[in-house]
Amino acid sequence: ADPQRGLAALRSLRDEARAKGRLDGRLTVDEAECRVLTDVDSSRAIAVADAGLAAAPPDPPSPAREPWLRLRACRAGMLVETGEMAAGRAEFEALLVLTAQPADAAIHALVLLERGVHRSRSGDWAIAQQDLISACEQLKRQGPALDRDLCLGHLANHYQRVGDIDEALQLLQTLNDAARQRGATFDSAIYSFGIGQNHQARRRWAEAIRSFDEASEANKRLGENVGMSYSEHATAYSLLKLGRVQEALDFAQRALDHLDRSAD
């Protein structure tokens, strides 16, 4: 609902886990923080993951093994996000081997998800779709509901990239409705932005602007400058397509003003 408040709470929980000597608790917190930071600051996400993994032995026993693997999966995705392609790809393959047993199916699916996202962004669409669909189907059967939603959101982004707009819109609207019901403001902002992008692909400029307005308002409530910048830039593009040039320039300037060091 509110990433910055969530991050503050996680820092407190990490201190508590350290004080109690609970490695499983500490790694669980680290993985949660890594996930939050994926949409906020990729470099910080890697730093959090590195610190957590440094505190664990090379092959931690249960109950620390599962959060250790989940943290590694998050870190692998962030490695490719920040340009360390070879290291990220090698980690994907190592984790897929480590999680090949049926007991690790939900974590295996998370690794497939991360690899699928990377492949989709790299243009390897056919094998990316195989990874993403396999991951989402597994997470529907096993694993936390929010892992499933994360996967479906990335699958929707993939469908948008390959031009399957109907599938993308259907998934994003379902996810957005559920996010609003549970008060997940940040998630809703991301889904609204994705819906706007798909309206843009259909050249439905006015509908796109409405969706970007919803995303911008949610990010404004949360103080998420990067999210506001994305929404305002997209609004500027849509306004330009409608011939509203001065308004487009105003939104483009606002988008620039909201950028900070964590922007990609």
Backbone hydrogen bonds, N-H to C=O, Kabsch-Sander energy under -0.5 kcal/mol:
donor,donor_aa,acceptor,acceptor_aa,energy
6,G,2,D,-2.5
7,L,3,P,-2.8
8,A,4,Q,-1.9
9,A,5,R,-2.1
10,L,6,G,-2.3
11,R,7,L,-1.9
12,S,8,A,-1.5
13,L,9,A,-2.1
14,R,10,L,-2.4
15,D,11,R,-1.9
16,E,12,S,-1.9
17,A,13,L,-2.4
18,R,14,R,-2.6
19,A,15,D,-2.3
20,K,16,E,-1.5
21,G,17,A,-0.5
21,G,18,R,-1.2
22,R,17,A,-2.7
23,L,21,G,-1.0
26,R,22,R,-2.2
27,L,23,L,-2.7
28,T,24,D,-2.0
29,V,25,G,-2.1
30,D,26,R,-2.3
31,E,27,L,-2.5
32,A,28,T,-2.0
33,E,29,V,-2.6
34,C,30,D,-2.7
35,R,31,E,-2.2
36,V,32,A,-2.2
37,L,33,E,-2.6
38,T,34,C,-1.0
38,T,35,R,-0.6
39,D,36,V,-1.1
40,V,37,L,-1.5
41,D,37,L,-2.7
45,A,41,D,-1.9
46,I,42,S,-2.0
47,A,43,S,-2.0
48,V,44,R,-2.5
49,A,45,A,-2.2
50,D,46,I,-3.0
51,A,47,A,-2.1
52,G,48,V,-2.1
53,L,49,A,-2.7
54,A,50,D,-2.1
55,A,51,A,-0.9
55,A,52,G,-0.7
56,A,53,L,-1.1
64,A,61,P,-1.6
65,R,61,P,-0.6
68,W,64,A,-1.9
69,L,65,R,-2.4
70,R,66,E,-2.5
71,L,67,P,-2.4
72,R,68,W,-1.9
73,A,69,L,-2.1
74,C,70,R,-2.1
75,R,71,L,-2.4
76,A,72,R,-2.4
77,G,73,A,-1.8
78,M,74,C,-1.8
79,L,75,R,-2.1
80,V,76,A,-1.6
81,E,77,G,-1.5
82,T,78,M,-1.8
83,G,80,V,-1.2
84,E,79,L,-2.6
85,M,83,G,-1.7
88,G,84,E,-2.3
89,R,85,M,-2.9
90,A,86,A,-2.2
91,E,87,A,-1.9
92,F,88,G,-2.2
93,E,89,R,-2.1
94,A,90,A,-2.2
95,L,91,E,-2.6
96,L,92,F,-2.3
97,V,93,E,-1.6
98,L,94,A,-2.2
99,T,95,L,-1.8
100,A,97,V,-1.4
104,D,101,Q,-1.9
105,A,102,P,-1.7
108,H,104,D,-2.8
109,A,105,A,-2.1
110,L,106,A,-1.4
111,V,107,I,-1.9
112,L,108,H,-2.3
113,L,109,A,-2.4
114,E,110,L,-2.3
115,R,111,V,-2.7
116,G,112,L,-2.8
117,V,113,L,-2.4
118,H,114,E,-2.0
119,R,115,R,-2.7
120,S,116,G,-2.6
121,R,117,V,-2.5
122,S,118,H,-1.6
123,G,120,S,-1.3
124,D,119,R,-2.4
125,W,123,G,-1.7
128,A,124,D,-2.0
129,Q,125,W,-2.5
130,Q,126,A,-1.6
131,D,127,I,-2.1
132,L,128,A,-2.7
133,I,129,Q,-2.6
134,S,130,Q,-2.2
135,A,131,D,-2.5
136,C,132,L,-2.6
137,E,133,I,-2.6
138,Q,134,S,-2.1
139,L,135,A,-2.4
140,K,136,C,-1.5
141,R,137,E,-1.1
142,Q,138,Q,-2.1
147,D,144,P,-0.7
148,R,144,P,-1.5
149,D,145,A,-2.3
150,L,146,L,-2.2
151,C,147,D,-2.1
152,L,148,R,-2.6
153,G,149,D,-2.3
154,H,150,L,-1.8
155,L,151,C,-2.4
156,A,152,L,-2.3
157,N,153,G,-1.9
158,H,154,H,-2.1
159,Y,155,L,-2.6
160,Q,156,A,-2.1
161,R,157,N,-2.0
162,V,158,H,-1.9
163,G,160,Q,-1.1
164,D,159,Y,-2.6
165,I,163,G,-1.6
168,A,164,D,-2.0
169,L,165,I,-3.0
170,Q,166,D,-2.3
171,L,167,E,-2.3
172,L,168,A,-2.6
173,Q,169,L,-2.6
174,T,170,Q,-1.9
175,L,171,L,-2.4
176,N,172,L,-2.6
177,D,173,Q,-2.4
178,A,174,T,-1.9
179,A,175,L,-2.4
180,R,176,N,-2.4
181,Q,177,D,-1.8
182,R,178,A,-1.8
183,G,180,R,-1.0
184,A,179,A,-2.9
185,T,183,G,-1.7
188,S,184,A,-2.5
189,A,185,T,-2.1
190,I,186,F,-1.8
191,Y,187,D,-2.5
192,S,188,S,-2.9
193,F,189,A,-2.0
194,G,190,I,-2.1
195,I,191,Y,-2.5
196,G,192,S,-2.3
197,Q,193,F,-2.2
198,N,194,G,-1.9
199,H,195,I,-2.0
200,Q,196,G,-2.3
201,A,197,Q,-1.9
202,R,198,N,-1.2
203,R,200,Q,-2.0
204,R,199,H,-2.9
205,W,203,R,-1.2
208,A,204,R,-2.4
209,I,205,W,-2.3
210,R,206,A,-1.9
211,S,207,E,-2.0
212,F,208,A,-2.5
213,D,209,I,-2.4
214,E,210,R,-1.8
215,A,211,S,-2.1
216,S,212,F,-2.8
217,E,213,D,-2.5
218,A,214,E,-2.0
219,N,215,A,-2.4
220,K,216,S,-2.4
221,R,217,E,-2.1
222,L,218,A,-1.4
223,G,219,N,-0.9
223,G,220,K,-0.7
224,E,219,N,-2.6
225,N,223,G,-1.1
228,M,224,E,-2.1
229,S,225,N,-2.4
230,Y,226,V,-2.4
231,S,227,G,-2.1
232,E,228,M,-2.8
233,H,229,S,-2.5
234,A,230,Y,-2.3
235,T,231,S,-2.3
236,A,232,E,-2.3
237,Y,233,H,-2.0
238,S,234,A,-2.0
239,L,235,T,-2.8
240,L,236,A,-2.3
241,K,237,Y,-1.8
242,L,238,S,-1.2
243,G,240,L,-1.5
244,R,239,L,-2.4
245,V,243,G,-1.4
248,A,244,R,-2.1
249,L,245,V,-2.5
250,D,246,Q,-2.2
251,F,247,E,-2.3
252,A,248,A,-2.4
253,Q,249,L,-2.3
254,R,250,D,-2.0
255,A,251,F,-2.4
256,L,252,A,-2.0
257,D,253,Q,-2.4
258,H,254,R,-1.4
259,L,255,A,-0.6
259,L,256,L,-1.1
263,A,260,D,-1.9
